[in-house]
Amino acid sequence: MPDPAPELRIVSPRRNLIILAVVCLVFTVMGAVVVVLAPTATLNLIVGVGAVGFFGVGGGVAFSTQWRRSVLLRADDTGIRVTGAGLIPWGDVDRIGSTSTQLGIRLRRYDGYLTGVTGESAASMRAARKQNGGWDLAWPARLLDRSPADAARELERRRPSV
């Protein structure tokens, strides 16, 4: 029996997260320097500790949380996993395609997908289809780490042949 193909992961670009990390690091270091240079001045102590807390701790938590959440889609033998929504079994996928501006997935049935989503219904999915140019689920190109055409092609390649 052949080994299963590796999981395909489509992530959002992480360039902005790296910029966030660098900016937070700079402000954290500046806050630490302010505290070290004048630890007895109350205002310097407040500003320095505040910068270290806000940018160091808060920025670190934000960075790590957003880094983990930057995975948009994962495709394996069972189907496409949409982060925050659940699994779309391959049997429920009608088409995968793209335009120059978005990646789209059209579903045959909504049941499998909607079991992992709260607040969505088949009616809202049909309304989304009209707004998204015929796609039930769509991701704009700016959220993808590759072109929409490449993402669609790789998802189709990952789909098991029936």
Buried (B, 14 or more C-beta within 10 A) or exposed (E): EEEEEEEBBBBBEBEEBEEBBEEBBEBBBBBBEBBEEBEEEEEBBEBBBEBBEBBBEEBBEBBEEBBEEBBBBBBBEEBBBBBEBBBBBBEBBEBBBBBEEBBBBBBEBBEBBBEBBEEBEBEEBEEBBEEBEEBBBBBEBEBBBBEBBBBBBBBEEBBEEE
